[in-house]
Amino acid sequence: MAEVRLQEGETLENALRRFKRKVQQEDIIKEVKRHSFYLKPGEKKRVKQALARKRNRKKSRREVE
């Protein structure tokens, strides 16, 4: 769980920025989205394969450039 303590003399905006960065590094948002609905095992497999295809296409495009 991400926690940020307000340091002395620090503005609230800076603390909020640090908190957002910490949440992003810990992949909390991604985890919440993943658990927000149930995927059947077959659907989960299809999604995983689609993401792999997308990554491979992106990687091959970068190699061409």
Backbone as CSV, one residue per row, in Angstrom:
resi,resn,N_x,N_y,N_z,CA_x,CA_y,CA_z,C_x,C_y,C_z
1,MET,0.844,-1.173,0.000,0.000,0.000,0.000,0.893,1.242,0.000
2,ALA,0.613,2.145,-0.894,1.429,3.348,-1.043,1.094,4.336,0.074
3,GLU,2.131,4.885,0.657,1.949,5.872,1.717,3.013,6.945,1.567
4,VAL,2.591,8.189,1.680,3.516,9.312,1.572,3.265,10.236,2.756
5,ARG,4.294,10.551,3.470,4.178,11.485,4.594,4.611,12.878,4.118
6,LEU,3.878,13.861,4.540,4.172,15.241,4.166,5.428,15.694,4.910
7,GLN,6.442,16.052,4.148,7.695,16.501,4.753,7.571,17.962,5.148
8,GLU,8.413,18.376,6.073,8.334,19.751,6.561,8.690,20.729,5.446
9,GLY,7.835,21.708,5.252,8.065,22.720,4.229,7.667,22.267,2.824
10,GLU,7.097,21.071,2.688,6.714,20.553,1.365,5.277,20.954,1.054
11,THR,5.041,21.341,-0.171,3.679,21.708,-0.560,2.850,20.449,-0.770
12,LEU,1.553,20.622,-0.690,0.639,19.504,-0.882,0.731,18.972,-2.312
13,GLU,0.950,19.854,-3.267,1.064,19.439,-4.663,2.254,18.508,-4.876
14,ASN,3.389,18.836,-4.240,4.570,17.982,-4.369,4.342,16.620,-3.729
15,ALA,3.684,16.609,-2.573,3.396,15.345,-1.901,2.447,14.500,-2.753
16,LEU,1.466,15.143,-3.360,0.529,14.429,-4.224,1.242,13.862,-5.446
17,ARG,2.177,14.623,-5.999,2.964,14.162,-7.137,3.791,12.933,-6.751
18,ARG,4.413,12.960,-5.552,5.187,11.811,-5.073,4.289,10.591,-4.876
19,PHE,3.080,10.838,-4.335,2.138,9.741,-4.114,1.734,9.091,-5.426
20,LYS,1.401,9.908,-6.421,1.001,9.381,-7.726,2.125,8.552,-8.347
21,ARG,3.364,9.035,-8.236,4.513,8.314,-8.774,4.690,6.973,-8.063
22,LYS,4.511,6.970,-6.751,4.660,5.745,-5.969,3.587,4.726,-6.338
23,VAL,2.352,5.197,-6.497,1.243,4.311,-6.894,1.541,3.710,-8.263
24,GLN,2.045,4.512,-9.174,2.344,4.036,-10.515,3.472,3.014,-10.491
25,GLN,4.496,3.230,-9.678,5.612,2.293,-9.592,5.180,0.959,-9.006
26,GLU,4.236,0.980,-8.071,3.791,-0.250,-7.425,2.696,-0.957,-8.222
27,ASP,2.311,-0.420,-9.364,1.282,-1.012,-10.242,-0.037,-1.264,-9.524
28,ILE,-0.402,-0.378,-8.622,-1.644,-0.540,-7.868,-2.851,-0.379,-8.788
29,ILE,-2.818,0.604,-9.670,-3.939,0.857,-10.580,-4.152,-0.340,-11.504
30,LYS,-3.065,-0.865,-12.054,-3.158,-2.015,-12.957,-3.771,-3.224,-12.234
31,GLU,-3.369,-3.427,-10.998,-3.875,-4.554,-10.204,-5.368,-4.392,-9.925
32,VAL,-5.800,-3.186,-9.600,-7.217,-2.935,-9.329,-8.040,-3.181,-10.591
33,LYS,-7.558,-2.698,-11.724,-8.282,-2.907,-12.974,-8.374,-4.388,-13.313
34,ARG,-7.298,-5.129,-13.033,-7.273,-6.556,-13.347,-8.281,-7.327,-12.499
35,HIS,-8.498,-6.892,-11.264,-9.413,-7.593,-10.364,-10.827,-7.015,-10.383
36,SER,-11.084,-6.014,-11.210,-12.396,-5.377,-11.192,-13.477,-6.235,-11.850
37,PHE,-13.098,-7.195,-12.671,-14.080,-8.095,-13.265,-13.429,-9.443,-13.520
38,TYR,-14.253,-10.481,-13.611,-13.745,-11.838,-13.776,-13.607,-12.171,-15.255
39,LEU,-12.485,-12.748,-15.606,-12.276,-13.262,-16.956,-12.206,-14.776,-16.888
40,LYS,-12.923,-15.425,-17.784,-12.826,-16.879,-17.863,-11.410,-17.236,-18.306
41,PRO,-10.932,-18.413,-17.943,-9.564,-18.788,-18.315,-9.293,-18.683,-19.816
42,GLY,-10.246,-19.053,-20.646,-10.063,-18.957,-22.094,-9.942,-17.515,-22.553
43,GLU,-10.764,-16.655,-21.979,-10.710,-15.231,-22.333,-9.392,-14.619,-21.881
44,LYS,-8.939,-15.024,-20.689,-7.676,-14.503,-20.166,-6.529,-14.903,-21.095
45,LYS,-6.583,-16.132,-21.606,-5.552,-16.629,-22.522,-5.565,-15.825,-23.822
46,ARG,-6.766,-15.547,-24.353,-6.876,-14.766,-25.592,-6.338,-13.355,-25.403
47,VAL,-6.644,-12.738,-24.275,-6.158,-11.384,-23.995,-4.637,-11.390,-23.900
48,LYS,-4.097,-12.383,-23.220,-2.647,-12.487,-23.058,-1.963,-12.667,-24.419
49,GLN,-2.532,-13.512,-25.276,-1.959,-13.730,-26.607,-2.062,-12.466,-27.454
50,ALA,-3.169,-11.740,-27.340,-3.338,-10.505,-28.101,-2.297,-9.474,-27.673
51,LEU,-2.040,-9.378,-26.377,-1.019,-8.443,-25.903,0.366,-8.847,-26.394
52,ALA,0.627,-10.147,-26.443,1.923,-10.618,-26.939,2.082,-10.270,-28.420
53,ARG,1.014,-10.461,-29.205,1.073,-10.106,-30.630,1.326,-8.614,-30.796
54,LYS,0.649,-7.812,-29.981,0.813,-6.361,-30.049,2.255,-5.963,-29.728
55,ARG,2.825,-6.569,-28.682,4.220,-6.280,-28.315,5.168,-6.668,-29.431
56,ASN,4.946,-7.836,-30.038,5.820,-8.308,-31.115,5.747,-7.400,-32.340
57,ARG,4.532,-6.940,-32.688,4.389,-6.020,-33.820,5.131,-4.720,-33.540
58,LYS,4.981,-4.219,-32.325,5.640,-2.977,-31.929,7.160,-3.143,-31.966
59,LYS,7.639,-4.292,-31.487,9.072,-4.566,-31.475,9.623,-4.667,-32.894
60,SER,8.896,-5.322,-33.775,9.371,-5.474,-35.156,9.369,-4.131,-35.877
61,ARG,8.408,-3.254,-35.574,8.395,-1.931,-36.186,9.594,-1.113,-35.747
62,ARG,9.973,-1.240,-34.487,11.132,-0.500,-33.976,12.415,-0.995,-34.629
63,GLU,12.510,-2.284,-34.883,13.709,-2.844,-35.495,13.869,-2.377,-36.937
64,VAL,12.760,-2.149,-37.637,12.792,-1.708,-39.019,13.325,-0.280,-39.109
65,GLU,12.952,0.548,-38.155,13.345,1.969,-38.199,14.783,2.186,-37.916
